[in-house]
Amino acid sequence: MTTPLTSSIHFYPMSGPSYLSLHQSGELSARASTAVSRLADCRCCPRLCGVDRIHDRRGACGIGRKAVVCSYGPHLGEEAPLVGSNGSGTIFFGGCNMHCDYCQNHDISQGREGIEVDAERLAGMMIDLQRMGCHNINLVTPSHVIPQILEALDLAVSKGLRLPLVYNSGGYDRVEALRLLDGVVDIYMPDAKYDDPEVAARLSHVNDYPAVMRSALREMHRQVGDLVLEGGVAIRGMIIRHLVLPERLAGSEGVMTFIAEELSRNSYVNIMDQYRPCHKVVDSKDSAHLALKRRIRPEEYRDAKRAAIHHGLKRV
């Protein structure tokens, strides 16, 4: 695995990350132990597979006892409040609890490319990212490896980690698991993919996605609130991503209504226009994929933005 050269530049938020006090009190270690013990009958995510991952059994995510990391390093392609001047310190985890037919990272999420890492090595990656001058530790696709993240984080804090923690998920998160992250995660960055359960079932094979996503985002917002910046860089709060799909399959109107009415009109929402056909939809003859064989049209993107503005969202 290749990572960029390190530097001695450090950027810490003035207030310090949330997890420091939990580490000092021993609560972070206790939560890590609780989370790891639950791998024996895994309920990390809404799939509720119940497999014994302690003994390396594999459920829907395809990951056993150890987390799989595909790559890590400073990333300049994330949202501006995360990137700042030195990049977001991303750790890309292999495996995923969603199986989106159009996933642009399917080699990682469904092919599970990467190497297995224990807690010591994962903690070392976090420290490396801090030494590189990154503004945060950005955990990409973390929903199925929360226990492994917590045990590594406790070690990393002992080694001097002081950066805000970003939880960058597909939005298919279990509230009970998220509660273990209360006071641990500083910035939540979930997707809000769909408003229609039938579309979610057809394209991502999870028919309860809208209900689960809404419960998860309510919990995330309860924990950290709206996005807070310090010197233009995020230190706490929530960023919500919404990818516009062809034929308005993402249900942008309903998603924006939910965000505005049930979370906050001050929510930071990134309405994304970069959908492109890939993975299973490219050569598929399945009627479910026909609409996804093209990029979105300008008017489809404009409609999503109009919905956000119509519902009073101020940071779009």
LUMSE-289019 format. One record per atom (N, C-alpha, C): x, y, z. Coordinates in steps of 0.1 Angstrom, whole numbers, plus 2048, in hexadecimal, padded with zeros to 3 digits. Example, Ala and Ser with C-alpha at 12.3 -4.5 7.8 and 13.67 -1.06 7.14 Angstrom:
8847C784E/87B7D384E/8847DF84E/8807EA847/8897F5847/88180084F/
END
This chain:
8087F4800/800800800/80980C800/8068167F7/80E8227F6/80782D7FC/80E835804/808841809/81184D806/80C859806/814865803/81F86780E/82986F80B/834872814/82E879820/83387782C/82E87E837/83588C839/82F894841/8348A1845/8328A3853/8388AE859/8378B0867/82D8BB86A/8248BE860/81A8C9862/80E8C3869/8098CA873/7FD8C587A/7F28D087B/7E68CC879/7DB8D587A/7D08CF883/7CF8D588F/7C68D0899/7BB8DA89B/7AE8D589C/7A48DF8A0/7A68E48AE/7A38F18B0/7A58F78BC/79F8F08C8/7938EB8C6/78B8E58D1/78F8D78D3/7968D08CA/79A8C28CB/78F8B98C7/7928AD8C2/7878A48BE/78089E8CA/7748998C7/76A8948D2/76F8888D9/7778808D3/77A8738D9/7858748E4/78C87F8E6/7978808EF/79287E8FE/787884901/78288290F/77D874912/77886D907/77385F909/77F85690B/78A859904/796851905/79C853913/79C85F918/7A2862925/79A85B931/78D85A92F/785854939/784845938/78A83F92D/78983192B/77C82C924/773836921/76783391A/76982E90C/773834905/7768308F7/77A8218F7/78381D900/78780F900/77B806903/77380A90C/767802910/75E801904/75B80B8FD/75380A8F1/7598018E6/7668028E4/76D7FA8DB/76B7EB8DF/76C7E88EB/76B7DA8F0/75C7D58EE/7537DE8F1/7457DA8EE/7427D88E0/7477E18D7/7457DF8C9/74B7D38C3/7577D08C7/75E7C48C2/7577B78C7/7527B78D3/74B7AB8D8/73E7A88D0/7387B38CB/72C7B18C3/72F7AB8B5/73B7AA8B1/73F7A48A4/73C7958A5/73B78F8B0/7387818B2/72A77D8AC/7217878AC/7137858A6/7107938A0/717795894/7187A288F/70B7A988C/7097B5892/6FE7BE890/7037CC88D/70F7CD887/7157DA885/70C7E387C/7057DD873/6FE7E686A/6EF7E0868/6E77E7861/6D97E3860/6D77D5859/6E17D0853/6DF7C284E/6DD7B8858/6E27BA864/6E07B1870/6E47A286C/6EF7A0866/6F3793861/6F478986C/6F978D878/6FA783883/705779881/70F77B878/71A772876/725774881/72D76A884/73876B88E/744771887/74677E886/751784880/75E783889/75C780896/76777E89F/76F772899/769768894/76F75C88F/76F75D87F/76F76987A/77176C86C/766767863/75A766868/74F76385F/74C770857/74676E84C/74377A843/73477B840/72F787842/72178A83F/720792832/71679B831/7137A2825/71F7AC821/7267B182B/7317BA828/73E7B3823/73F7A6826/74A79E821/7577A0829/7567A6835/7627A983D/7617A184A/76C79B84F/76C79385B/77179B867/77A79586E/77E79B87B/7867A8879/78F7A886F/7977B386C/7917BC861/7937C9863/78F7D3858/7987D184C/7937D4840/79B7D4834/79C7E2830/7A97E682D/7AC7F4828/7B17F381A/7AB7FB811/7AF7FB803/7BB805801/7B9811807/7C481B806/7C1826811/7CB82E814/7CA83981C/7D3844819/7D085181B/7D885C818/7D0869817/7D7874816/7D0881814/7C8881807/7BB886808/7B28867FD/7AD8947FB/7AF8997EE/7AB8A77EB/79E8A87E4/79789D7E2/78B89C7DA/77E89C7E2/78089D7F0/77489E7F8/76E8AC7F9/7648AD800/75D8BB802/7688C5808/7678D1803/7708DB807/7728DD816/7688DC81F/76A8DD82D/7738D2833/7738C782C/77C8BC831/78A8BD82C/78B8C281F/7988C2819/7A18CC81E/79C8D9820/7A48E4825/7B08E681B/7BC8E8821/7C88EA819/7D18DE818/7CE8D4820/7D78C8821/7D18BB81E/7C48BB81C/7BD8AE818/7B68A8824/7AC89F821/7A589782B/7AD88A82B/7AF885837/7B7879839/7AE86C838/7AC86882C/7A385D829/7A984F82B/7A0847831/7A3838832/79883182B/79B82B820/790824818/78F81581C/784812822/782804827/77C7FB81C/7817EF81B/77B7E5812/76E7E0818/7657DB80F/7587D6813/74E7E1815/7417DD815/7377E7817/72A7DF81A/7217E6822/7147DF825/70A7E381B/70D7EA811/7047EC805/70A7E67F9/7027E37EF/7067DC7E3/7017E47D7/7057F17D6/6FF7F97CB/7047F47BD/6FA7F37B4/6FE7EE7A7/7067F779F/7068047A2/70D80E79B/7198147A3/71E80D7AD/7298117B6/7358157AE/73B8217B0/7478257A9/75381F7AF/75281A7BC/75D8147C3/75A8057C5/7547FE7BC/7507F17BE/75B7E77C0/7677EA7BB/7737E27BD/7767E17CC/7747EC7D3/7777ED7E1/76B7E87E9/75F7ED7E6/7537EB7EE/74E7DC7EC/74E7D77E0/7497CA7DD/7547C07DA/75E7C57D4/76A7BC7D1/7737BA7DD/7717C47E7/7797C37F4/7887C37F2/78C7CB7E8/79B7CD7E6/7A17D37F3/7AD7D07F6/7B47D5801/7BB7CB809/7C17CF815/7C77C681E/7C17C682B/7C17BB832/7BC7BA83F/7C67C1849/7C07C9852/7C97D085C/7C37CE86A/7CC7CC873/7C87CB881/7C77D9887/7C37DA894/7C17E789A/7CE7EF89A/7D97E989D/7E67F089E/7E97F7890/7E77EF886/7EB7F5878/7E1800874/7D47FE877/7CA808874/7CD81587C/7D1813889/7D481F891/7E182688B/7EA81E886/7F6824880/7F282C873/7E982886C/7E4830860/7DE83D864/7D783D86F/7D184A874/7DC853878/7E684E87F/7F2857883/7F985C877/7FB85386D/802857861/7FB86385A/7EE86285A/7E686D853/7E787A85B/7E8879868/7EA885870/7F888B86D/80288386C/810887869/81088E85B/808889852/80888F844/80289D844/7FB8A184F/7F58AE84F/7E78AF84C/7E08A384B/7D28A3848/7CA8AA852/7BE8AF84E/7B68B6858/7AD8AD860/7AB8A085C/7A2897862/7A588985F/79F87F866/7A0871862/79286E85C/79286B84F/785869848/78385A845/77A85484C/77884584C/76D843841/77283D836/76983C82A/76382D82A/75682D82A/74E82082A/751819837/74E81E843/751819850/747811857/73A810851/72F80B859/7317FD85E/7387F4856/73A7E685A/7467E4862/74E7EE865/75B7EC86C/75C7F6878/7507FA87E/750802889/7587FC895/7577EF898/75F7EA8A3/76E7EB8A1/7727E8895/7817E9891/7867F7892/77D80188E/78180F88E/78381389D/77A80F8A6/77A8148B4/78780E8BB/78A8028B8/7967FC8BF/7A38038BA/7A38068AD/7AF80C8A7/7B081B8AC/7A48228AD/7A48308B1/7AA8318BF/7A68288C8/7AB8288D6/7BA8278D6/7C081F8CE/7CE81E8CD/7D482A8C7/7CE8308BD/7D383B8B6/7D48488BF/7C98498C8/7C98548D1/7D58538DB/7D88478DF/7E38458E8/7F08498E1/7F08488D4/7FD84C8CC/7FD85A8C8/7F28628CC/7F28708CA/7E98758BF/7DF86D8BB/7D68728B1/7CD87D8B7/7CB8888AF/7C48938B4/7BB8998A9/7B989289E/7B1897893/7A2894894/79989C88E/78B89988E/78988D886/77F88588A/77B878884/76F87B87B/77087686E/765878864/76086A861/753868863/74C85B860/74585D853/74A857848/74685983A/73F84D835/73284C836/72A840834/720842829/71A836825/71083681B/702839821/70283C82E/6F583F834/6ED833839/6F2827836/6EB81B83A/6F1816847/6EE81D852/6F481C85F/6EA818869/6EE810873/6E580C87E/6E6815889/6DB81B88E/6DC824899/6E381F8A5/6E18128A9/6E780C8B4/6F680D8B3/6FB80B8A7/70A80B8A5/70F81A8A5/7078238A0/70B8318A0/70C8368AE/7048318B7/7058368C5/7128338CC/7198298C7/7268268CC/7308318C8/72C8398BD/7358438B8/7328518BD/7288528C6/72485F8CC/7308648D5/7348708D1/7408758D8/74D8708D3/74D8688C8/7598638C2/75A8698B4/7508698AC/75086F89F/74E87E8A0/756886899/754895899/74B89988D/74D892882/747897875/74088A86F/73388A86D/72D880865/72B885857/72E87C84E/72B87F83F/724873839/71787283B/710867835/70A86B827/70786081F/6FF862813/6F0862817/6E886980F/6DA868810/6D6864802/6D68577FF/6D68527F1/6C88517EB/6BE84D7F3/6B184A7ED/6A684F7F6/69A8527EF/68E8557F7/6848497F5/6868417EB/67C8367E8/6828287EB/67C8217F4/6818137F7/68280A7EC/67980B7E2/6798027D7/6858057CE/6898117CC/6958157C4/6A18107CC/6A28127D9/6AD80D7E1/6AF7FE7E0/6A47F77E0/6A47E87DF/6A97E47D1/6A57EB7C7/6A87E87B9/6B77EB7B6/6BC7F67BB/6C97FB7B7/6D47F87C1/6D07F77CE/6DA7F47D8/6D77E87E1/6CC7E17DE/6C97D57E5/6C77D67F4/6C17E27F8/6BD7E4806/6B07EB805/6A57E4807/6987EA806/6947F3811/69B7F381D/6987FB828/6A1808829/6A880B81E/6B281681E/6AC823823/6A182881D/69C835821/699836830/69382D835/68F82D844/69C82C84C/6A5823849/6B1822850/6BA82E84F/6BB834843/6C3840841/6BE84B849/6B084D84A/6AB858851/6AD857860/6AC84B865/6AF849874/6BD84B877/6C684686E/6D5848870/6D885786F/6D385E866/6D686D865/6D1875870/6C5871875/6C0878881/6CA87688D/6CF86988F/6D886789A/6E586E898/6EA86E88C/6F7875889/6F588488C/6EA88A888/6E889888A/6E689B899/6E08928A0/6DE8938AF/6EC8948B5/6F588C8B0/70288B8B7/70B8978B4/70B89C8A7/7158A78A4/70F8B489F/7028B489B/6FC8C0896/7008C4888/6FE8D1885/7018D6878/7118D9877/7158DA86B/7248DB869/7298E886F/7348E6876/73C8F287C/7498F2875/74D8FF871/75A90186A/763909873/770906872/77A90E879/78591286F/78691E86B/790922861/78D91B854/780919851/77B913844/77C904844/7808FE84F/7828EF850/7788EA85A/7718DF856/7678D885F/76E8D386B/7688D6877/76D8D0883/7628C788A/7558CA886/74A8C288D/73E8C4884/7358BA885/7288BC87E/7268B1873/71D8B586A/7188AB860/7188B1852/71D8A9849/71C8AB83B/7148A0834/70A8A482D/702899826/704899817/70688E812/70888C803/6FC8867FD/6F888C7F1/6ED8867EA/6F18867DB/6F287A7D6/6F68787C8/6E98787BF/6E88817B6/6DD8827AD/6DE8767A2/6D386F7A0/6D3864797/6CA86778B/6CC86077F/6C4862774/6B585F777/6AC866770/69E864772/699866780/6A186F787/69D873795/69B86779E/6A385C79C/6A18507A4/6A68527B3/6AE85C7B5/6B285E7C3/6A78647CC/69D8697C5/69286F7CD/69687C7D5/69D8857CD/6A38917D4/6998997DB/68D89A7D6/6828A27DC/67F89D7EB/67D8907EC/67B88A7F9/68688B802/6938897FD/69F88A805/6A089880B/69F8A2802/6A08B0807/6968B4811/68A8AF80F/67F8B1819/6838AC826/6888A0826/68C899833/6978A183A/6A18A5833/6AC8AC839/6A78BA83F/69F8C1837/69B8CE83C/6918CD847/6888C4847/67E8C3851/6818BB85D/68A8B185C/68D8A8867/69B8A986D/6A48B0865/6B18B286A/6B38C186D/6B78C8863/6B98D7864/6BA8DE857/6B58E9856/6B68F1849/6C48F7848/6CC8F6853/6DA8FA852/6E38EE84F/6DD8E384B/6E68D8847/6EE8DB83B/6FB8D683C/7048D7830/7018CB827/6FC8CE81B/6F88C3812/7008C5805/7078BA801/70E8BA7F4/7068B27EA/6FF8B97E1/6F88B37D6/7018B07CB/7048A37C8/70E89F7BF/70989B7B1/7108A07A7/70C89D799/715894792/71E88C799/728884792/72487678F/71787378F/71386578B/71886277D/71E85677C/72185076F/71E84176F/71A83C764/71782D763/724825766/72381C76F/72F813771/72A806778/7337FD77B/7317F1782/7267E977A/71C7E4781/7127DB77B/7097E1770/7077EE771/6FE7F4767/7037F5759/7117F5758/7177F874B/7127EE740/7147E1743/7107D7739/7037D073C/6FC7D4746/6F07CE74A/6E47CF740/6DD7C573F/6D07C5737/6C47C5740/6C67C674D/6BC7C6757/6B47D4755/6A77D3755/69F7DF754/6A17E975F/6A57E376B/6A77EC776/6B27F6774/6BB7F276B/6C77FA769/6C680475D/6BB803755/6BB80B749/6BC81A74B/6B681F755/6B782D758/6C583275C/6CD828761/6DA82C766/6E582B75C/6E182974F/6EB827745/6F083473F/6EC83F745/6F084D740/6F385574C/6FB86074A/6FD86A754/6F0872756/6F087A761/6E4882764/6E488E75A/6D8893758/6D689F750/6D78AB758/6DA8B7752/6DB8C375A/6CE8C6762/6C38C475B/6B68C7762/6B48BE76E/6B98B276E/6B78A977A/6BF8AE786/6CB8B3783/6D38B978E/6CD8C6793/6C88CE78A/6C28DB78E/6B58D8796/6AE8CE793/6A28CB79A/6A58C77A9/6B08C07AA/6B48BC7B8/6B88C87C0/6C08D17BA/6C48DD7C1/6B78E67C4/6AE8E77BB/6A28EF7BD/69A8E97C9/69A8DC7CA/6938D67D5/6998DA7E3/6A68DA7E3/6AD8DE7EF/6AA8EC7F3/6AB8F57E9/6A89037EB/69A9067EF/6918FF7E8/6829007EB/67F8FD7FA/6868F37FF/6848EE80D/68C8F6817/693901813/69990A81C/6A7905820/6AD8FC819/6BB8F881D/6C5903819/6CD907822/6D5913820/6E491081C/6E890481E/6F790181C/6F78F5812/6F48F8805/6F48EE7FB/6FF8F17F0/
END
